[in-house]
Amino acid sequence: MTAFRGSASPTQSWNNFRFAVEAGVATITFDRPKKLNALTFEVYADLRDLLTDLPLRDDVRVVVITGTGRGFSSGGDVTEIIGEL
């Protein structure tokens, strides 16, 4: 699991989703369509860090969370969760 960073850099790139800000709208796009955008522990940690930081940014007024492919997200990545047991 990724350690809590507390505050993300405005120019930070994310490995587990795409992130962009345009005209006050922050868009987070899950991009694992072959896995129906299932969320891993690392995705949860990165998402937590980004969402903790967004209220502190003056350039963001709205957050849109979306996913690529045929599904927004199937939820937790069961393969990874079972692997932890």
C-alpha positions as CSV (number, residue, x, y, z in Angstrom):
1,M,0.0,0.0,0.0
2,T,1.2,3.5,-0.8
3,A,2.0,5.6,2.3
4,F,-0.2,8.6,2.9
5,R,1.4,11.6,1.2
6,G,-1.0,14.2,2.7
7,S,-0.8,16.7,-0.1
8,A,-0.4,16.1,-3.8
9,S,1.6,18.4,-6.0
10,P,-0.5,20.2,-8.6
11,T,1.7,18.8,-11.3
12,Q,2.0,15.3,-9.9
13,S,1.2,12.5,-12.3
14,W,-0.8,9.5,-11.2
15,N,0.0,5.9,-12.2
16,N,-3.5,4.5,-11.6
17,F,-5.8,7.0,-13.2
18,R,-5.8,10.1,-15.4
19,F,-6.3,13.5,-13.8
20,A,-6.9,16.8,-15.4
21,V,-8.2,20.3,-14.5
22,E,-9.9,22.5,-17.0
23,A,-12.1,25.6,-16.3
24,G,-12.5,24.7,-12.6
25,V,-13.5,21.1,-13.3
26,A,-11.2,18.3,-12.0
27,T,-11.7,15.0,-13.9
28,I,-10.5,11.7,-12.5
29,T,-10.6,8.9,-15.1
30,F,-10.1,5.3,-14.0
31,D,-8.2,3.7,-16.9
32,R,-8.2,-0.1,-16.5
33,P,-10.9,-1.1,-18.9
34,K,-9.8,-4.7,-19.3
35,K,-10.3,-5.1,-15.5
36,L,-13.6,-3.0,-15.6
37,N,-11.6,-0.3,-13.8
38,A,-11.4,-2.5,-10.6
39,L,-9.7,-0.6,-7.8
40,T,-6.5,-1.9,-6.2
41,F,-5.1,-0.9,-2.9
42,E,-2.7,1.5,-4.7
43,V,-5.5,3.1,-6.6
44,Y,-7.4,3.7,-3.3
45,A,-4.3,5.2,-1.7
46,D,-3.6,7.5,-4.7
47,L,-7.3,8.5,-4.8
48,R,-7.3,9.3,-1.1
49,D,-4.2,11.5,-1.5
50,L,-5.7,13.4,-4.5
51,L,-9.1,13.9,-2.9
52,T,-7.5,15.2,0.3
53,D,-5.7,17.8,-1.7
54,L,-8.5,19.0,-4.0
55,P,-10.3,21.2,-1.4
56,L,-7.1,23.2,-0.9
57,R,-6.8,24.1,-4.6
58,D,-8.2,27.4,-5.9
59,D,-8.4,26.0,-9.5
60,V,-10.9,23.3,-8.7
61,R,-14.6,23.9,-8.1
62,V,-16.1,20.6,-9.2
63,V,-14.8,17.0,-9.3
64,V,-16.0,14.4,-11.9
65,I,-15.0,10.8,-11.5
66,T,-15.5,8.6,-14.6
67,G,-14.1,5.4,-16.1
68,T,-13.0,4.2,-19.5
69,G,-14.5,1.2,-21.3
70,R,-17.9,-0.3,-20.7
71,G,-18.1,0.2,-16.9
72,F,-17.4,3.0,-14.5
73,S,-15.8,0.6,-11.9
74,S,-16.5,-2.9,-10.8
75,G,-15.4,-2.1,-7.3
76,G,-12.4,-3.6,-5.5
77,D,-10.0,-5.7,-7.5
78,V,-10.9,-9.2,-6.1
79,T,-7.7,-10.8,-7.4
80,E,-5.6,-8.4,-5.3
81,I,-7.9,-8.6,-2.2
82,I,-7.8,-12.4,-2.2
83,G,-4.0,-12.3,-2.7
84,E,-3.7,-10.4,0.6
85,L,-5.6,-13.1,2.5
